[in-house]
């Protein structure tokens, strides 16, 4: 094995050991809700963050599923109709996710002003 290969192999072996020796900073948790700012930030994290991205994942999965149904329908009107229905529900889920994000932003700005 050439010298460059040995150095690369040594780096691959040593890199996890170097990373394991690092200590991450201690996490800070704020578990108390003290006012509207805490409540609105909590709601913003749950609705604006988690639920929004969960709905985005479902939208992508349903669009891929509808594409699969459409491609495997073979021209059957019933199967293409089912694929179109799934796409409509995916678009509705996308609209709900965007509205949820917008409503949280509007309520947060109204409560903070």
Phi, psi and omega in degrees: 000139181284166183297320180296321178294320179295320179293320179295318178295319177297321177295320178294326179284321185279336185299314177297327179292322178293318180293325180290336181281351181273139178254128179285158177293151180293134180289146177249128181244134176245093186265001181257138176259118188249354181178192182296325180297320179290320180293315181293324178291324177296314179295322179296321179292315183288303185282312184286338181254286188297307184293321179300310182289329175295317176295324177297320178296317178296323179298314180296317180297316181291325177292320176295321177296318179294322177296320177297316178298319182292319182289330181265006182287331180065027178086002179291122183298327180292318181287323177291327175294322177294320178296319178296322177296320178295321178295321178298317178294326177293320178293322177296319177297322177296318178296319178297318180296316180292322177294321178298317178295319181292318181296318178298319178295320180292315180294319180297316180290329178289322180284330182277346182263000000 
